[in-house]
Amino acid sequence: MATTTVPAQRGPDVQQNRPSRKRWWGEVGWRYVVAAVAIVYAVWPIVYILSASLAERGTLTGSNRLFGEISPNNYASLADTYFWTWLGNTLFIATTTAVGTVLMGAAAAYAFSRFRFRGRRTGLIALLIVQMFPQLLAFVAIFLLLLVLGDVWPVLGLNSQVALIMVYLGGALGVNTFLMYGFFNTVPKELDEAAKIDGASHAQIYWTIILRLVVPILAVVALLSFISTFSDFLLAKLILQSESQWTLGVGLYGWVSDQLSANWGLFTAGAMIGAIPIVAIFLFLQRYIVSGLTAGSVKG
């Protein structure tokens, strides 16, 4: 008895299930193009500065060939300058300012968010108004104020890193407090009430519960404060007068301020090393920035 084999019916053609090339470019492909352009746009200046730092006679002109000359002399020459002193001063000022901004801003934001007291609304409005005026408008007032304070307390006068930190803290307190105030309001107050029932004080609630839930905004404020302080030039140039007290931005500017004797090789080498702390702190705080706020803290 002969058997007849019936060919199995094929399903829809695989090619029909696959998105066409035109559709892929329309939905996904263009994103790769935009990402590639953005990467090139961001990396090109870094590559150019790195090439100039490795050239013994590095310049920033268009005739400088990329990596046409590779020499570590510019990096080695930094040891003969105040560069490492400037970098240490900048790290100290930026770190102290970032920590102080986070602590002071978080405490003020917690008070405005959780407590009800006379003048609370007026204080919030004052913080909002203060943000409208840039700190740079107070140059003359800051200079005269520190000039007078220096006669009484030299540590708070001109050419003092402590005075510069105080100026940074005063300028950043308003905007950061208002920023964290909105974030503190998103933390459920039921957590505070539950902790009070268990006998926790306001200090225990603040340090052990609230601050742990608002780590993302604390990381953002610390990062922004550190970067703005690290890269600041105008206030540091105004207050710090002696070369040993300069920050990195003021010191690097001094190497290229005179066009006749501009040392772009040292400038670019110092700029490459100075960028490392910014990248490091961003990578360290990135996991806090992208993390959730109160995931799993409240049931129901």
Protein Blocks (a to p, Z undefined) as FASTA:
>chain_A
ZZddddddddddfklmpccfklmmmmmmmmmmmmmmmmmmmmmmmmmmmmmmmpmkbcfb
fklcghkbccfklmmmmmmmmklmmmmmmmmmmmmmmmmmmmmmmmmmmmmmmpccehkl
mmmmmmmmmmmpcfklmmmmmmmmmmmmmmmmmmlmghiaklmmmmmmmmmmmmmmmmmm
mmmmmpcfklmmmmmmnopafklmmmmmmmmmmmmmmmmmmmmmmmmmmmpmklmmmmmm
bfklpcfklmmmmmmmpmklccfklmmmmmmmmmmmmmmmmmmmmmmmmpcfkeokagZZ
